[in-house]
Amino acid sequence: MTDPAVGPGKIRVLIVDDHALVRTGVRAELARHAPDIDVVGEAADVEGAVAAVAALRPDVVLLDVHLPGGSGGGGAEVVRTSGPPPATRFLALSVSDASDDVVAVIRAGARGYVTKAISAEELAEAVRRVAAGDAAFSPRLAGFVLDAFGTGATDLAVRDDELDRLSAREREVMRLIARGYTYKEVAAELFISIKTVETHVSAVLRKLQLSSRHELTRWAAARRLV
């Protein structure tokens, strides 16, 4: 557990993972790609994580969901046991994309969940969003949370004026892209060409005035469409 000098205005992050190599890699990637983020400490198990949160009061705790120690609750136990310090938020970073893992840590109070397949730039952006009080999810995982918390709202979606701008096929493509499907996977799912998928995605982004598939995912999640 460390607390090096932190630059003014920087996001203070605690990394919690039981693999030293992972902690070292995440620290190095954030240092390389996110000058606005400072890693202020590390922990390898539940007890160490809880102690580090209390001592360091980081802005964001970046933690794995499977951790040794404690009573076996892993990352979710860290979130629950640490309590809700006003300035500390939790973002799960795990190799697991199992719905049970996602739902457990979110129920405990985490603000987001991303997988270790994420790029360094995407991870840094997720940290920034969580630090700002927003939620952050790898695209395929948002649907687990919406389903688990009973937020399926078809009627709301039907009434959405923005959604009405899209054709039926564009809505199908939009939902799959928002769930994290690749263009190739969408093409296979809908029995259309990849070029046609690209055309539909471009049309969806234009009609909704969005600039990327990541913005599209947030737009769809906010309207409970994924």
Long-range contacts (C-beta under 8 A, 24 or more apart in sequence): 1-41, 1-42, 1-43, 1-48, 1-51, 1-52, 1-55, 1-56, 2-40, 2-41, 2-42, 3-40, 3-41, 3-55, 3-56, 4-38, 4-40, 6-38, 6-40, 7-38, 9-36, 10-36, 10-37, 10-38, 11-36, 11-37, 11-38, 11-59, 11-60, 11-127, 11-128, 11-131, 12-38, 12-40, 12-56, 12-57, 12-58, 12-59, 12-60, 13-37, 13-38, 13-39, 13-40, 13-58, 13-59, 13-60, 13-61, 13-62, 13-127, 14-39, 14-40, 14-41, 14-42, 14-43, 14-49, 14-52, 14-53, 14-56, 14-58, 14-60, 14-61, 14-62, 14-63, 15-39, 15-41, 15-42, 15-43, 15-62, 15-63, 16-42, 16-43, 16-44, 16-48, 16-49, 16-52, 16-61, 16-62, 16-63, 16-64, 16-67, 16-75, 16-78, 17-42, 17-44, 17-63, 17-64, 17-67, 17-93, 18-44, 18-45, 18-64, 18-66, 18-67, 18-68, 20-44, 22-64, 22-116, 26-62, 26-93, 26-123, 29-120, 29-123, 30-120, 30-123, 30-124, 30-127, 32-120, 33-120, 33-121, 33-124, 34-120, 34-124, 34-127, 34-128, 36-128, 37-124, 37-127, 37-128, 44-68, 45-69, 45-70, 46-70, 46-71, 46-73, 46-74, 46-77, 46-78, 46-81, 49-78, 49-82, 50-78, 50-81, 50-82, 53-78, 53-82, 53-85, 53-88, 54-82, 57-85, 57-87, 57-88, 58-88, 59-87, 59-88, 59-89, 59-131, 60-88, 60-89, 60-90, 60-91, 60-127, 60-130, 60-131, 61-88, 61-89, 61-90, 61-91, 62-91, 62-93, 62-127, 63-90, 63-91, 63-92, 63-93, 64-92, 64-93, 64-94, 65-92, 65-94, 65-96, 65-101, 65-104, 65-105, 65-113, 66-94, 66-96, 66-101, 74-105, 75-105, 75-108, 75-110, 76-104, 76-105, 76-107, 76-108, 76-110, 77-108, 79-105, 79-108, 79-109, 79-110, 80-108, 80-109, 84-109, 89-130, 89-131, 89-133, 90-130, 91-126, 91-127, 91-130, 91-136, 93-118, 93-123, 97-138, 97-140, 97-141, 99-144, 99-147, 99-148, 102-141, 102-144, 102-145, 103-144, 103-145, 103-148, 106-145, 106-148, 107-148, 111-135, 111-136, 112-136, 112-137, 113-137, 113-138, 113-141, 113-145, 114-138, 114-141, 115-141, 122-214, 125-214, 135-221, 137-217, 137-221, 138-180, 139-178, 139-179, 139-180, 139-213, 139-214, 139-217, 139-226, 140-179, 140-180, 141-180, 142-178, 142-179, 142-217, 142-220, 142-221, 142-226, 143-179, 143-226, 146-221, 146-224, 146-226, 151-224, 152-224, 153-223, 153-224, 156-223, 156-224, 157-223, 157-224, 157-225, 160-223, 162-207, 162-208, 162-219, 162-223, 163-223, 163-225, 165-207, 165-208, 166-203, 166-204, 166-207, 166-208, 169-200, 170-200, 170-203, 170-204, 170-207, 173-197, 173-200, 173-201, 173-204, 174-200, 174-201, 174-204, 174-216, 174-220, 174-225, 175-220, 175-225, 175-226, 177-201, 177-204, 177-213, 177-216, 177-217, 178-213, 178-216, 178-217, 178-219, 178-220, 178-221, 178-225, 178-226, 179-226, 180-217
